[in-house]
Amino acid sequence: MGFGQATQASSLFREEMEGEVGTEIKPPPVRPPNPLSDVLTVFLQPLQYLASALENILRLFAQLGQKIVVSINDKLTAILH
């Protein structure tokens, strides 16, 4: 690269940089309100809590059921032996 080409490249680079300095930073566009999204959020959030509570209750019953079955099996095996 000759000296003239380097000077030309640096002046082009300087022009690009000077053009970018004055540019205005714009905030991101604001999304318009979506009433359907708000309604779904209001209805679905309690359903999530309800589903989580139901899942915990079912797990508890499953654990209790397993304990009852184990205790019955232990008693049956004790009776049979």
mmCIF file of the N, C-alpha and C atoms, coordinates in Angstrom:
data_MODEL
# 
_entry.id   MODEL 
# 
loop_
_atom_site.group_PDB 
_atom_site.id 
_atom_site.type_symbol 
_atom_site.label_atom_id 
_atom_site.label_alt_id 
_atom_site.label_comp_id 
_atom_site.label_asym_id 
_atom_site.label_entity_id 
_atom_site.label_seq_id 
_atom_site.pdbx_PDB_ins_code 
_atom_site.Cartn_x 
_atom_site.Cartn_y 
_atom_site.Cartn_z 
_atom_site.occupancy 
_atom_site.B_iso_or_equiv 
_atom_site.pdbx_formal_charge 
_atom_site.auth_seq_id 
_atom_site.auth_comp_id 
_atom_site.auth_asym_id 
_atom_site.auth_atom_id 
_atom_site.pdbx_PDB_model_num 
ATOM 1   N N  . MET A 1 1  ? 0.862   -1.163  0.000  1.00 0.00 ? 1  MET A N  1 
ATOM 2   C CA . MET A 1 1  ? 0.000   0.000   0.000  1.00 0.00 ? 1  MET A CA 1 
ATOM 3   C C  . MET A 1 1  ? 0.904   1.220   0.000  1.00 0.00 ? 1  MET A C  1 
ATOM 4   N N  . GLY A 1 2  ? 0.652   2.121   -0.940 1.00 0.00 ? 2  GLY A N  1 
ATOM 5   C CA . GLY A 1 2  ? 1.465   3.334   -1.025 1.00 0.00 ? 2  GLY A CA 1 
ATOM 6   C C  . GLY A 1 2  ? 1.018   4.368   -0.013 1.00 0.00 ? 2  GLY A C  1 
ATOM 7   N N  . PHE A 1 3  ? 1.815   5.425   0.098  1.00 0.00 ? 3  PHE A N  1 
ATOM 8   C CA . PHE A 1 3  ? 1.514   6.476   1.074  1.00 0.00 ? 3  PHE A CA 1 
ATOM 9   C C  . PHE A 1 3  ? 0.211   7.185   0.736  1.00 0.00 ? 3  PHE A C  1 
ATOM 10  N N  . GLY A 1 4  ? -0.037  7.388   -0.552 1.00 0.00 ? 4  GLY A N  1 
ATOM 11  C CA . GLY A 1 4  ? -1.261  8.070   -0.973 1.00 0.00 ? 4  GLY A CA 1 
ATOM 12  C C  . GLY A 1 4  ? -2.500  7.255   -0.650 1.00 0.00 ? 4  GLY A C  1 
ATOM 13  N N  . GLN A 1 5  ? -2.408  5.938   -0.836 1.00 0.00 ? 5  GLN A N  1 
ATOM 14  C CA . GLN A 1 5  ? -3.546  5.070   -0.527 1.00 0.00 ? 5  GLN A CA 1 
ATOM 15  C C  . GLN A 1 5  ? -3.824  5.035   0.973  1.00 0.00 ? 5  GLN A C  1 
ATOM 16  N N  . ALA A 1 6  ? -2.751  5.035   1.774  1.00 0.00 ? 6  ALA A N  1 
ATOM 17  C CA . ALA A 1 6  ? -2.926  5.018   3.228  1.00 0.00 ? 6  ALA A CA 1 
ATOM 18  C C  . ALA A 1 6  ? -3.579  6.303   3.702  1.00 0.00 ? 6  ALA A C  1 
ATOM 19  N N  . THR A 1 7  ? -3.169  7.444   3.131  1.00 0.00 ? 7  THR A N  1 
ATOM 20  C CA . THR A 1 7  ? -3.760  8.728   3.516  1.00 0.00 ? 7  THR A CA 1 
ATOM 21  C C  . THR A 1 7  ? -5.234  8.761   3.129  1.00 0.00 ? 7  THR A C  1 
ATOM 22  N N  . GLN A 1 8  ? -5.530  8.243   1.926  1.00 0.00 ? 8  GLN A N  1 
ATOM 23  C CA . GLN A 1 8  ? -6.922  8.229   1.466  1.00 0.00 ? 8  GLN A CA 1 
ATOM 24  C C  . GLN A 1 8  ? -7.773  7.328   2.369  1.00 0.00 ? 8  GLN A C  1 
ATOM 25  N N  . ALA A 1 9  ? -7.243  6.178   2.744  1.00 0.00 ? 9  ALA A N  1 
ATOM 26  C CA . ALA A 1 9  ? -7.981  5.259   3.611  1.00 0.00 ? 9  ALA A CA 1 
ATOM 27  C C  . ALA A 1 9  ? -8.210  5.878   4.984  1.00 0.00 ? 9  ALA A C  1 
ATOM 28  N N  . SER A 1 10 ? -7.193  6.565   5.527  1.00 0.00 ? 10 SER A N  1 
ATOM 29  C CA . SER A 1 10 ? -7.362  7.164   6.853  1.00 0.00 ? 10 SER A CA 1 
ATOM 30  C C  . SER A 1 10 ? -8.356  8.314   6.807  1.00 0.00 ? 10 SER A C  1 
ATOM 31  N N  . SER A 1 11 ? -8.376  9.085   5.689  1.00 0.00 ? 11 SER A N  1 
ATOM 32  C CA . SER A 1 11 ? -9.342  10.184  5.612  1.00 0.00 ? 11 SER A CA 1 
ATOM 33  C C  . SER A 1 11 ? -10.765 9.633   5.483  1.00 0.00 ? 11 SER A C  1 
ATOM 34  N N  . LEU A 1 12 ? -10.941 8.518   4.761  1.00 0.00 ? 12 LEU A N  1 
ATOM 35  C CA . LEU A 1 12 ? -12.269 7.897   4.668  1.00 0.00 ? 12 LEU A CA 1 
ATOM 36  C C  . LEU A 1 12 ? -12.712 7.386   6.031  1.00 0.00 ? 12 LEU A C  1 
ATOM 37  N N  . PHE A 1 13 ? -11.767 6.784   6.747  1.00 0.00 ? 13 PHE A N  1 
ATOM 38  C CA . PHE A 1 13 ? -12.083 6.276   8.079  1.00 0.00 ? 13 PHE A CA 1 
ATOM 39  C C  . PHE A 1 13 ? -12.476 7.428   8.999  1.00 0.00 ? 13 PHE A C  1 
ATOM 40  N N  . ARG A 1 14 ? -11.757 8.538   8.917  1.00 0.00 ? 14 ARG A N  1 
ATOM 41  C CA . ARG A 1 14 ? -12.044 9.698   9.763  1.00 0.00 ? 14 ARG A CA 1 
ATOM 42  C C  . ARG A 1 14 ? -13.432 10.253  9.439  1.00 0.00 ? 14 ARG A C  1 
ATOM 43  N N  . GLU A 1 15 ? -13.776 10.311  8.147  1.00 0.00 ? 15 GLU A N  1 
ATOM 44  C CA . GLU A 1 15 ? -15.102 10.819  7.764  1.00 0.00 ? 15 GLU A CA 1 
ATOM 45  C C  . GLU A 1 15 ? -16.206 9.922   8.327  1.00 0.00 ? 15 GLU A C  1 
ATOM 46  N N  . GLU A 1 16 ? -15.985 8.609   8.261  1.00 0.00 ? 16 GLU A N  1 
ATOM 47  C CA . GLU A 1 16 ? -16.989 7.690   8.801  1.00 0.00 ? 16 GLU A CA 1 
ATOM 48  C C  . GLU A 1 16 ? -17.134 7.868   10.301 1.00 0.00 ? 16 GLU A C  1 
ATOM 49  N N  . MET A 1 17 ? -16.009 8.007   10.988 1.00 0.00 ? 17 MET A N  1 
ATOM 50  C CA . MET A 1 17 ? -16.047 8.164   12.436 1.00 0.00 ? 17 MET A CA 1 
ATOM 51  C C  . MET A 1 17 ? -16.692 9.488   12.834 1.00 0.00 ? 17 MET A C  1 
ATOM 52  N N  . GLU A 1 18 ? -16.370 10.553  12.113 1.00 0.00 ? 18 GLU A N  1 
ATOM 53  C CA . GLU A 1 18 ? -16.960 11.853  12.444 1.00 0.00 ? 18 GLU A CA 1 
ATOM 54  C C  . GLU A 1 18 ? -18.461 11.836  12.204 1.00 0.00 ? 18 GLU A C  1 
ATOM 55  N N  . GLY A 1 19 ? -18.892 11.107  11.187 1.00 0.00 ? 19 GLY A N  1 
ATOM 56  C CA . GLY A 1 19 ? -20.319 10.994  10.930 1.00 0.00 ? 19 GLY A CA 1 
ATOM 57  C C  . GLY A 1 19 ? -21.031 10.248  12.050 1.00 0.00 ? 19 GLY A C  1 
ATOM 58  N N  . GLU A 1 20 ? -20.354 9.258   12.657 1.00 0.00 ? 20 GLU A N  1 
ATOM 59  C CA . GLU A 1 20 ? -20.978 8.473   13.716 1.00 0.00 ? 20 GLU A CA 1 
ATOM 60  C C  . GLU A 1 20 ? -21.027 9.218   15.035 1.00 0.00 ? 20 GLU A C  1 
ATOM 61  N N  . VAL A 1 21 ? -20.112 10.166  15.235 1.00 0.00 ? 21 VAL A N  1 
ATOM 62  C CA . VAL A 1 21 ? -20.075 10.882  16.512 1.00 0.00 ? 21 VAL A CA 1 
ATOM 63  C C  . VAL A 1 21 ? -21.353 11.686  16.704 1.00 0.00 ? 21 VAL A C  1 
ATOM 64  N N  . GLY A 1 22 ? -21.841 12.289  15.626 1.00 0.00 ? 22 GLY A N  1 
ATOM 65  C CA . GLY A 1 22 ? -23.006 13.155  15.747 1.00 0.00 ? 22 GLY A CA 1 
ATOM 66  C C  . GLY A 1 22 ? -24.335 12.419  15.720 1.00 0.00 ? 22 GLY A C  1 
ATOM 67  N N  . THR A 1 23 ? -24.321 11.110  15.551 1.00 0.00 ? 23 THR A N  1 
ATOM 68  C CA . THR A 1 23 ? -25.597 10.397  15.452 1.00 0.00 ? 23 THR A CA 1 
ATOM 69  C C  . THR A 1 23 ? -26.292 10.352  16.804 1.00 0.00 ? 23 THR A C  1 
ATOM 70  N N  . GLU A 1 24 ? -27.586 10.378  16.752 1.00 0.00 ? 24 GLU A N  1 
ATOM 71  C CA . GLU A 1 24 ? -28.405 10.405  17.967 1.00 0.00 ? 24 GLU A CA 1 
ATOM 72  C C  . GLU A 1 24 ? -28.757 8.979   18.368 1.00 0.00 ? 24 GLU A C  1 
ATOM 73  N N  . ILE A 1 25 ? -28.653 8.696   19.644 1.00 0.00 ? 25 ILE A N  1 
ATOM 74  C CA . ILE A 1 25 ? -29.012 7.369   20.141 1.00 0.00 ? 25 ILE A CA 1 
ATOM 75  C C  . ILE A 1 25 ? -30.512 7.362   20.402 1.00 0.00 ? 25 ILE A C  1 
ATOM 76  N N  . LYS A 1 26 ? -31.204 6.471   19.719 1.00 0.00 ? 26 LYS A N  1 
ATOM 77  C CA . LYS A 1 26 ? -32.661 6.416   19.851 1.00 0.00 ? 26 LYS A CA 1 
ATOM 78  C C  . LYS A 1 26 ? -33.033 5.318   20.841 1.00 0.00 ? 26 LYS A C  1 
ATOM 79  N N  . PRO A 1 27 ? -34.030 5.560   21.683 1.00 0.00 ? 27 PRO A N  1 
ATOM 80  C CA . PRO A 1 27 ? -34.478 4.502   22.595 1.00 0.00 ? 27 PRO A CA 1 
ATOM 81  C C  . PRO A 1 27 ? -35.175 3.404   21.801 1.00 0.00 ? 27 PRO A C  1 
ATOM 82  N N  . PRO A 1 28 ? -35.240 2.202   22.345 1.00 0.00 ? 28 PRO A N  1 
ATOM 83  C CA . PRO A 1 28 ? -35.932 1.129   21.628 1.00 0.00 ? 28 PRO A CA 1 
ATOM 84  C C  . PRO A 1 28 ? -37.408 1.472   21.462 1.00 0.00 ? 28 PRO A C  1 
ATOM 85  N N  . PRO A 1 29 ? -38.024 0.987   20.402 1.00 0.00 ? 29 PRO A N  1 
ATOM 86  C CA . PRO A 1 29 ? -39.438 1.309   20.184 1.00 0.00 ? 29 PRO A CA 1 
ATOM 87  C C  . PRO A 1 29 ? -40.310 0.748   21.306 1.00 0.00 ? 29 PRO A C  1 
ATOM 88  N N  . VAL A 1 30 ? -41.306 1.508   21.678 1.00 0.00 ? 30 VAL A N  1 
ATOM 89  C CA . VAL A 1 30 ? -42.216 1.095   22.748 1.00 0.00 ? 30 VAL A CA 1 
ATOM 90  C C  . VAL A 1 30 ? -43.293 0.205   22.141 1.00 0.00 ? 30 VAL A C  1 
ATOM 91  N N  . ARG A 1 31 ? -43.490 -0.973  22.750 1.00 0.00 ? 31 ARG A N  1 
ATOM 92  C CA . ARG A 1 31 ? -44.523 -1.880  22.248 1.00 0.00 ? 31 ARG A CA 1 
ATOM 93  C C  . ARG A 1 31 ? -45.893 -1.348  22.639 1.00 0.00 ? 31 ARG A C  1 
ATOM 94  N N  . PRO A 1 32 ? -46.839 -1.404  21.723 1.00 0.00 ? 32 PRO A N  1 
ATOM 95  C CA . PRO A 1 32 ? -48.187 -0.968  22.088 1.00 0.00 ? 32 PRO A CA 1 
ATOM 96  C C  . PRO A 1 32 ? -48.779 -1.930  23.115 1.00 0.00 ? 32 PRO A C  1 
ATOM 97  N N  . PRO A 1 33 ? -49.639 -1.436  23.979 1.00 0.00 ? 33 PRO A N  1 
ATOM 98  C CA . PRO A 1 33 ? -50.225 -2.325  24.991 1.00 0.00 ? 33 PRO A CA 1 
ATOM 99  C C  . PRO A 1 33 ? -51.060 -3.416  24.328 1.00 0.00 ? 33 PRO A C  1 
ATOM 100 N N  . ASN A 1 34 ? -50.992 -4.593  24.898 1.00 0.00 ? 34 ASN A N  1 
ATOM 101 C CA . ASN A 1 34 ? -51.731 -5.733  24.361 1.00 0.00 ? 34 ASN A CA 1 
ATOM 102 C C  . ASN A 1 34 ? -52.699 -6.215  25.444 1.00 0.00 ? 34 ASN A C  1 
ATOM 103 N N  . PRO A 1 35 ? -53.970 -5.821  25.369 1.00 0.00 ? 35 PRO A N  1 
ATOM 104 C CA . PRO A 1 35 ? -54.913 -6.192  26.427 1.00 0.00 ? 35 PRO A CA 1 
ATOM 105 C C  . PRO A 1 35 ? -55.108 -7.701  26.543 1.00 0.00 ? 35 PRO A C  1 
ATOM 106 N N  . LEU A 1 36 ? -55.016 -8.435  25.445 1.00 0.00 ? 36 LEU A N  1 
ATOM 107 C CA . LEU A 1 36 ? -55.189 -9.884  25.509 1.00 0.00 ? 36 LEU A CA 1 
ATOM 108 C C  . LEU A 1 36 ? -54.076 -10.517 26.338 1.00 0.00 ? 36 LEU A C  1 
ATOM 109 N N  . SER A 1 37 ? -52.870 -10.009 26.165 1.00 0.00 ? 37 SER A N  1 
ATOM 110 C CA . SER A 1 37 ? -51.739 -10.519 26.944 1.00 0.00 ? 37 SER A CA 1 
ATOM 111 C C  . SER A 1 37 ? -51.956 -10.268 28.431 1.00 0.00 ? 37 SER A C  1 
ATOM 112 N N  . ASP A 1 38 ? -52.458 -9.080  28.765 1.00 0.00 ? 38 ASP A N  1 
ATOM 113 C CA . ASP A 1 38 ? -52.725 -8.769  30.173 1.00 0.00 ? 38 ASP A CA 1 
ATOM 114 C C  . ASP A 1 38 ? -53.792 -9.698  30.747 1.00 0.00 ? 38 ASP A C  1 
ATOM 115 N N  . VAL A 1 39 ? -54.839 -9.941  29.981 1.00 0.00 ? 39 VAL A N  1 
ATOM 116 C CA . VAL A 1 39 ? -55.928 -10.809 30.441 1.00 0.00 ? 39 VAL A CA 1 
ATOM 117 C C  . VAL A 1 39 ? -55.413 -12.229 30.640 1.00 0.00 ? 39 VAL A C  1 
ATOM 118 N N  . LEU A 1 40 ? -54.620 -12.714 29.685 1.00 0.00 ? 40 LEU A N  1 
ATOM 119 C CA . LEU A 1 40 ? -54.082 -14.072 29.811 1.00 0.00 ? 40 LEU A CA 1 
ATOM 120 C C  . LEU A 1 40 ? -53.168 -14.185 31.020 1.00 0.00 ? 40 LEU A C  1 
ATOM 121 N N  . THR A 1 41 ? -52.373 -13.152 31.259 1.00 0.00 ? 41 THR A N  1 
ATOM 122 C CA . THR A 1 41 ? -51.479 -13.174 32.419 1.00 0.00 ? 41 THR A CA 1 
ATOM 123 C C  . THR A 1 41 ? -52.286 -13.235 33.703 1.00 0.00 ? 41 THR A C  1 
ATOM 124 N N  . VAL A 1 42 ? -53.350 -12.455 33.769 1.00 0.00 ? 42 VAL A N  1 
ATOM 125 C CA . VAL A 1 42 ? -54.175 -12.417 34.982 1.00 0.00 ? 42 VAL A CA 1 
ATOM 126 C C  . VAL A 1 42 ? -54.822 -13.775 35.236 1.00 0.00 ? 42 VAL A C  1 
ATOM 127 N N  . PHE A 1 43 ? -55.259 -14.456 34.176 1.00 0.00 ? 43 PHE A N  1 
ATOM 128 C CA . PHE A 1 43 ? -55.939 -15.738 34.362 1.00 0.00 ? 43 PHE A CA 1 
ATOM 129 C C  . PHE A 1 43 ? -54.976 -16.914 34.474 1.00 0.00 ? 43 PHE A C  1 
ATOM 130 N N  . LEU A 1 44 ? -53.860 -16.866 33.768 1.00 0.00 ? 44 LEU A N  1 
ATOM 131 C CA . LEU A 1 44 ? -52.968 -18.022 33.749 1.00 0.00 ? 44 LEU A CA 1 
ATOM 132 C C  . LEU A 1 44 ? -52.078 -18.111 34.976 1.00 0.00 ? 44 LEU A C  1 
ATOM 133 N N  . GLN A 1 45 ? -51.732 -16.978 35.563 1.00 0.00 ? 45 GLN A N  1 
ATOM 134 C CA . GLN A 1 45 ? -50.845 -17.033 36.725 1.00 0.00 ? 45 GLN A CA 1 
ATOM 135 C C  . GLN A 1 45 ? -51.487 -17.785 37.897 1.00 0.00 ? 45 GLN A C  1 
ATOM 136 N N  . PRO A 1 46 ? -52.739 -17.495 38.256 1.00 0.00 ? 46 PRO A N  1 
ATOM 137 C CA . PRO A 1 46 ? -53.356 -18.296 39.325 1.00 0.00 ? 46 PRO A CA 1 
ATOM 138 C C  . PRO A 1 46 ? -53.477 -19.772 38.949 1.00 0.00 ? 46 PRO A C  1 
ATOM 139 N N  . LEU A 1 47 ? -53.702 -20.064 37.670 1.00 0.00 ? 47 LEU A N  1 
ATOM 140 C CA . LEU A 1 47 ? -53.774 -21.463 37.247 1.00 0.00 ? 47 LEU A CA 1 
ATOM 141 C C  . LEU A 1 47 ? -52.440 -22.172 37.438 1.00 0.00 ? 47 LEU A C  1 
ATOM 142 N N  . GLN A 1 48 ? -51.343 -21.437 37.225 1.00 0.00 ? 48 GLN A N  1 
ATOM 143 C CA . GLN A 1 48 ? -50.026 -22.034 37.457 1.00 0.00 ? 48 GLN A CA 1 
ATOM 144 C C  . GLN A 1 48 ? -49.853 -22.371 38.930 1.00 0.00 ? 48 GLN A C  1 
ATOM 145 N N  . TYR A 1 49 ? -50.265 -21.439 39.802 1.00 0.00 ? 49 TYR A N  1 
ATOM 146 C CA . TYR A 1 49 ? -50.170 -21.701 41.245 1.00 0.00 ? 49 TYR A CA 1 
ATOM 147 C C  . TYR A 1 49 ? -51.039 -22.894 41.632 1.00 0.00 ? 49 TYR A C  1 
ATOM 148 N N  . LEU A 1 50 ? -52.240 -22.952 41.074 1.00 0.00 ? 50 LEU A N  1 
ATOM 149 C CA . LEU A 1 50 ? -53.154 -24.048 41.372 1.00 0.00 ? 50 LEU A CA 1 
ATOM 150 C C  . LEU A 1 50 ? -52.582 -25.382 40.888 1.00 0.00 ? 50 LEU A C  1 
ATOM 151 N N  . ALA A 1 51 ? -52.016 -25.387 39.692 1.00 0.00 ? 51 ALA A N  1 
ATOM 152 C CA . ALA A 1 51 ? -51.423 -26.614 39.157 1.00 0.00 ? 51 ALA A CA 1 
ATOM 153 C C  . ALA A 1 51 ? -50.242 -27.061 40.012 1.00 0.00 ? 51 ALA A C  1 
ATOM 154 N N  . SER A 1 52 ? -49.442 -26.106 40.462 1.00 0.00 ? 52 SER A N  1 
ATOM 155 C CA . SER A 1 52 ? -48.297 -26.442 41.309 1.00 0.00 ? 52 SER A CA 1 
ATOM 156 C C  . SER A 1 52 ? -48.766 -27.020 42.644 1.00 0.00 ? 52 SER A C  1 
ATOM 157 N N  . ALA A 1 53 ? -49.796 -26.410 43.230 1.00 0.00 ? 53 ALA A N  1 
ATOM 158 C CA . ALA A 1 53 ? -50.328 -26.910 44.503 1.00 0.00 ? 53 ALA A CA 1 
ATOM 159 C C  . ALA A 1 53 ? -50.921 -28.306 44.320 1.00 0.00 ? 53 ALA A C  1 
ATOM 160 N N  . LEU A 1 54 ? -51.655 -28.509 43.236 1.00 0.00 ? 54 LEU A N  1 
ATOM 161 C CA . LEU A 1 54 ? -52.244 -29.821 42.965 1.00 0.00 ? 54 LEU A CA 1 
ATOM 162 C C  . LEU A 1 54 ? -51.160 -30.881 42.771 1.00 0.00 ? 54 LEU A C  1 
ATOM 163 N N  . GLU A 1 55 ? -50.102 -30.507 42.079 1.00 0.00 ? 55 GLU A N  1 
ATOM 164 C CA . GLU A 1 55 ? -48.993 -31.442 41.878 1.00 0.00 ? 55 GLU A CA 1 
ATOM 165 C C  . GLU A 1 55 ? -48.360 -31.823 43.215 1.00 0.00 ? 55 GLU A C  1 
ATOM 166 N N  . ASN A 1 56 ? -48.180 -30.846 44.099 1.00 0.00 ? 56 ASN A N  1 
ATOM 167 C CA . ASN A 1 56 ? -47.612 -31.133 45.422 1.00 0.00 ? 56 ASN A CA 1 
ATOM 168 C C  . ASN A 1 56 ? -48.531 -32.033 46.240 1.00 0.00 ? 56 ASN A C  1 
ATOM 169 N N  . ILE A 1 57 ? -49.839 -31.780 46.158 1.00 0.00 ? 57 ILE A N  1 
ATOM 170 C CA . ILE A 1 57 ? -50.807 -32.615 46.890 1.00 0.00 ? 57 ILE A CA 1 
ATOM 171 C C  . ILE A 1 57 ? -50.773 -34.050 46.364 1.00 0.00 ? 57 ILE A C  1 
ATOM 172 N N  . LEU A 1 58 ? -50.724 -34.197 45.034 1.00 0.00 ? 58 LEU A N  1 
ATOM 173 C CA . LEU A 1 58 ? -50.671 -35.544 44.451 1.00 0.00 ? 58 LEU A CA 1 
ATOM 174 C C  . LEU A 1 58 ? -49.387 -36.269 44.839 1.00 0.00 ? 58 LEU A C  1 
ATOM 175 N N  . ARG A 1 59 ? -48.277 -35.532 44.885 1.00 0.00 ? 59 ARG A N  1 
ATOM 176 C CA . ARG A 1 59 ? -47.019 -36.155 45.319 1.00 0.00 ? 59 ARG A CA 1 
ATOM 177 C C  . ARG A 1 59 ? -47.118 -36.610 46.773 1.00 0.00 ? 59 ARG A C  1 
ATOM 178 N N  . LEU A 1 60 ? -47.747 -35.777 47.601 1.00 0.00 ? 60 LEU A N  1 
ATOM 179 C CA . LEU A 1 60 ? -47.907 -36.133 49.013 1.00 0.00 ? 60 LEU A CA 1 
ATOM 180 C C  . LEU A 1 60 ? -48.747 -37.401 49.148 1.00 0.00 ? 60 LEU A C  1 
ATOM 181 N N  . PHE A 1 61 ? -49.879 -37.453 48.413 1.00 0.00 ? 61 PHE A N  1 
ATOM 182 C CA . PHE A 1 61 ? -50.722 -38.650 48.458 1.00 0.00 ? 61 PHE A CA 1 
ATOM 183 C C  . PHE A 1 61 ? -49.979 -39.871 47.924 1.00 0.00 ? 61 PHE A C  1 
ATOM 184 N N  . ALA A 1 62 ? -49.168 -39.676 46.902 1.00 0.00 ? 62 ALA A N  1 
ATOM 185 C CA . ALA A 1 62 ? -48.402 -40.802 46.356 1.00 0.00 ? 62 ALA A CA 1 
ATOM 186 C C  . ALA A 1 62 ? -47.421 -41.322 47.398 1.00 0.00 ? 62 ALA A C  1 
ATOM 187 N N  . GLN A 1 63 ? -46.759 -40.396 48.110 1.00 0.00 ? 63 GLN A N  1 
ATOM 188 C CA . GLN A 1 63 ? -45.828 -40.827 49.162 1.00 0.00 ? 63 GLN A CA 1 
ATOM 189 C C  . GLN A 1 63 ? -46.570 -41.532 50.286 1.00 0.00 ? 63 GLN A C  1 
ATOM 190 N N  . LEU A 1 64 ? -47.717 -40.966 50.683 1.00 0.00 ? 64 LEU A N  1 
ATOM 191 C CA . LEU A 1 64 ? -48.510 -41.609 51.735 1.00 0.00 ? 64 LEU A CA 1 
ATOM 192 C C  . LEU A 1 64 ? -48.999 -42.974 51.274 1.00 0.00 ? 64 LEU A C  1 
ATOM 193 N N  . GLY A 1 65 ? -49.447 -43.039 50.033 1.00 0.00 ? 65 GLY A N  1 
ATOM 194 C CA . GLY A 1 65 ? -49.916 -44.305 49.482 1.00 0.00 ? 65 GLY A CA 1 
ATOM 195 C C  . GLY A 1 65 ? -48.819 -45.346 49.466 1.00 0.00 ? 65 GLY A C  1 
ATOM 196 N N  . GLN A 1 66 ? -47.627 -44.936 49.100 1.00 0.00 ? 66 GLN A N  1 
ATOM 197 C CA . GLN A 1 66 ? -46.505 -45.877 49.098 1.00 0.00 ? 66 GLN A CA 1 
ATOM 198 C C  . GLN A 1 66 ? -46.215 -46.359 50.512 1.00 0.00 ? 66 GLN A C  1 
ATOM 199 N N  . LYS A 1 67 ? -46.276 -45.448 51.474 1.00 0.00 ? 67 LYS A N  1 
ATOM 200 C CA . LYS A 1 67 ? -46.009 -45.839 52.863 1.00 0.00 ? 67 LYS A CA 1 
ATOM 201 C C  . LYS A 1 67 ? -47.078 -46.809 53.366 1.00 0.00 ? 67 LYS A C  1 
ATOM 202 N N  . ILE A 1 68 ? -48.337 -46.549 53.007 1.00 0.00 ? 68 ILE A N  1 
ATOM 203 C CA . ILE A 1 68 ? -49.424 -47.433 53.440 1.00 0.00 ? 68 ILE A CA 1 
ATOM 204 C C  . ILE A 1 68 ? -49.252 -48.816 52.823 1.00 0.00 ? 68 ILE A C  1 
ATOM 205 N N  . VAL A 1 69 ? -48.941 -48.846 51.526 1.00 0.00 ? 69 VAL A N  1 
ATOM 206 C CA . VAL A 1 69 ? -48.755 -50.131 50.846 1.00 0.00 ? 69 VAL A CA 1 
ATOM 207 C C  . VAL A 1 69 ? -47.583 -50.877 51.454 1.00 0.00 ? 69 VAL A C  1 
ATOM 208 N N  . VAL A 1 70 ? -46.504 -50.185 51.743 1.00 0.00 ? 70 VAL A N  1 
ATOM 209 C CA . VAL A 1 70 ? -45.337 -50.839 52.347 1.00 0.00 ? 70 VAL A CA 1 
ATOM 210 C C  . VAL A 1 70 ? -45.689 -51.382 53.721 1.00 0.00 ? 70 VAL A C  1 
ATOM 211 N N  . SER A 1 71 ? -46.420 -50.584 54.512 1.00 0.00 ? 71 SER A N  1 
ATOM 212 C CA . SER A 1 71 ? -46.765 -51.071 55.853 1.00 0.00 ? 71 SER A CA 1 
ATOM 213 C C  . SER A 1 71 ? -47.716 -52.258 55.772 1.00 0.00 ? 71 SER A C  1 
ATOM 214 N N  . ILE A 1 72 ? -48.658 -52.242 54.829 1.00 0.00 ? 72 ILE A N  1 
ATOM 215 C CA . ILE A 1 72 ? -49.563 -53.383 54.666 1.00 0.00 ? 72 ILE A CA 1 
ATOM 216 C C  . ILE A 1 72 ? -48.769 -54.610 54.232 1.00 0.00 ? 72 ILE A C  1 
ATOM 217 N N  . ASN A 1 73 ? -47.858 -54.413 53.283 1.00 0.00 ? 73 ASN A N  1 
ATOM 218 C CA . ASN A 1 73 ? -47.054 -55.550 52.815 1.00 0.00 ? 73 ASN A CA 1 
ATOM 219 C C  . ASN A 1 73 ? -46.190 -56.102 53.935 1.00 0.00 ? 73 ASN A C  1 
ATOM 220 N N  . ASP A 1 74 ? -45.637 -55.218 54.758 1.00 0.00 ? 74 ASP A N  1 
ATOM 221 C CA . ASP A 1 74 ? -44.823 -55.688 55.885 1.00 0.00 ? 74 ASP A CA 1 
ATOM 222 C C  . ASP A 1 74 ? -45.676 -56.505 56.857 1.00 0.00 ? 74 ASP A C  1 
ATOM 223 N N  . LYS A 1 75 ? -46.890 -56.018 57.128 1.00 0.00 ? 75 LYS A N  1 
ATOM 224 C CA . LYS A 1 75 ? -47.772 -56.746 58.056 1.00 0.00 ? 75 LYS A CA 1 
ATOM 225 C C  . LYS A 1 75 ? -48.192 -58.084 57.456 1.00 0.00 ? 75 LYS A C  1 
ATOM 226 N N  . LEU A 1 76 ? -48.488 -58.077 56.147 1.00 0.00 ? 76 LEU A N  1 
ATOM 227 C CA . LEU A 1 76 ? -48.880 -59.330 55.497 1.00 0.00 ? 76 LEU A CA 1 
ATOM 228 C C  . LEU A 1 76 ? -47.734 -60.325 55.512 1.00 0.00 ? 76 LEU A C  1 
ATOM 229 N N  . THR A 1 77 ? -46.550 -59.838 55.201 1.00 0.00 ? 77 THR A N  1 
ATOM 230 C CA . THR A 1 77 ? -45.415 -60.771 55.218 1.00 0.00 ? 77 THR A CA 1 
ATOM 231 C C  . THR A 1 77 ? -45.137 -61.254 56.632 1.00 0.00 ? 77 THR A C  1 
ATOM 232 N N  . ALA A 1 78 ? -45.352 -60.375 57.623 1.00 0.00 ? 78 ALA A N  1 
ATOM 233 C CA . ALA A 1 78 ? -45.148 -60.800 59.015 1.00 0.00 ? 78 ALA A CA 1 
ATOM 234 C C  . ALA A 1 78 ? -46.187 -61.846 59.396 1.00 0.00 ? 78 ALA A C  1 
ATOM 235 N N  . ILE A 1 79 ? -47.425 -61.652 58.918 1.00 0.00 ? 79 ILE A N  1 
ATOM 236 C CA . ILE A 1 79 ? -48.483 -62.617 59.235 1.00 0.00 ? 79 ILE A CA 1 
ATOM 237 C C  . ILE A 1 79 ? -48.218 -63.940 58.512 1.00 0.00 ? 79 ILE A C  1 
ATOM 238 N N  . LEU A 1 80 ? -47.808 -63.857 57.257 1.00 0.00 ? 80 LEU A N  1 
ATOM 239 C CA . LEU A 1 80 ? -47.583 -65.075 56.478 1.00 0.00 ? 80 LEU A CA 1 
ATOM 240 C C  . LEU A 1 80 ? -46.384 -65.865 56.986 1.00 0.00 ? 80 LEU A C  1 
ATOM 241 N N  . HIS A 1 81 ? -45.393 -65.179 57.513 1.00 0.00 ? 81 HIS A N  1 
ATOM 242 C CA . HIS A 1 81 ? -44.218 -65.914 58.003 1.00 0.00 ? 81 HIS A CA 1 
ATOM 243 C C  . HIS A 1 81 ? -44.504 -66.280 59.402 1.00 0.00 ? 81 HIS A C  1 
# 
